[in-house]
Amino acid sequence: MADTTLSPETAVADADAATEALARVKSEIGRAIFGQERVIELALAAVLAGGHALLIGAPGLAKTRLVEAMGTALGLANQRIQFTPDLMPSDILGSEVLDESPGGQRTFRFLKGPVFTQLLMADEINRASPRTQSALLQAMQEKHVTVAGVRHDLPAPFHVLATQNPIEQEGTYPLPEAQLDRFLLKVDVTYPDLDTERRILIETTRGSDAPVRPALDAGRLMAIQALVRQMPVGEKIVGAILNLIREARPEQTSDARVKRLVDWGPSPRAGQALMLAARSRALLRGRLAPSMEDVEALAEPCLGHRMSMRYDPTGEAPKLSDLINDLARKAG
């Protein structure tokens, strides 16, 4: 078998070229999305790591616009599905229809659903029934779907950016843990600061939006995704990730707060997600290897949806995000 390991000179050159390309991608997305640098970085990190992201935020925070801008800037075909309680799995995956030829011969033909795209926006995913939510499970994990016993491969690359409204819970179906675990990162989309909101008010009400232009194509993106997996990770960072994951589990931790307050902790998949996302974030910031800064910044987005807190009747328990961030600071 041929040796596919890159020489140090080639790796540095490839990383520099990828960093320049990704800077153009962020610049193009920034033409449509104002003041959400952290959200853009996390969403891009999930895609570069080959995974999916769950965007959680109130309506009107440009989550849909972000996905559209990302699809254009990355050069990916994109589709949007509005999840509703009456949405059926076939509305996502597609279905077979019966065709009849002029000679009277009848055959089944598969009509592809909107999941057959490269960047799929699952808008308000928690509004659909569990049966419909589960239609995405195989697609997100295995990159193919099975309809009537026949396998249909999805386009490459394939990524899901789902949105969820944390405010309105009536008529929703909480995502089960098995599906939450399919998302590499959970991204909290917050309200803009004063200067950003002023810019939004002025620039989005003039009647002419700045167009987002492609800065990559699917082939180049997949090459960068392969580069991310070849980036070196120091033993100190590997140890910090291991310490963080194990300290977050009540069965293995030495932290009294985790033993008392955490119901269940992150699986090994959380460690895999953190390792990949840390590499992606480092490349986005022009570095050749991840640092402890990346681990600390990505700890809550990687672990927050893979853990559960027990009910604390005293009301003195820290928020899960604060607990994770504290464990991350101590992990190194």
TAMOPE-V956634 format. One line per field, one symbol per residue. ss: DSSP state (@ for helix, = for strand, . for the rest). psi: psi as a letter, one per 20 degrees, with the letter a starting at -180 (. if undefined). Layout:
BEGIN
ss->???
psi->???
END
This chain:
BEGIN
ss->.......@@@@@@@@@@@@@@@@@@@@@@@......@@@@@@@@@@@@....====......@@@@@@@@@@@....=====......@@@@@=======.....=======......=====.@@@..@@@@.@@@@@@@@.====..====.....======............@@@@....====.....@@@@@@@@@@..............@@@@@@@@@@@@@....@@@@@@@@@@@@@........@@@@@@===...@@@@@@@@@@@@@@@@@.......@@@@@@@@@@@@....==..........@@@@@@@@@@@@.
psi->pqojpqqhgggggggghgggghhhghgghihhppklggggggghhgghijaqqooprrqjjkgghggghggghikqpqqppoprhjpqhhighrrpqoqprhjjppqpppopaiimrhoponplhjiqqhghgihiggghgikrqppkjppoqqqprpqpoqqpoigoipkroppqhhhhiipgqpoporqqrghghggggghjjijoqpqpqpirrgghghhhhhhgiipqpqhggghgggggghiiphhiqjphgghhhpgqaqrhhhggghgghggghgghjkqiqqrhggghhigghhhhjjrpqqpoihjiqqqgghgghghghih.
END
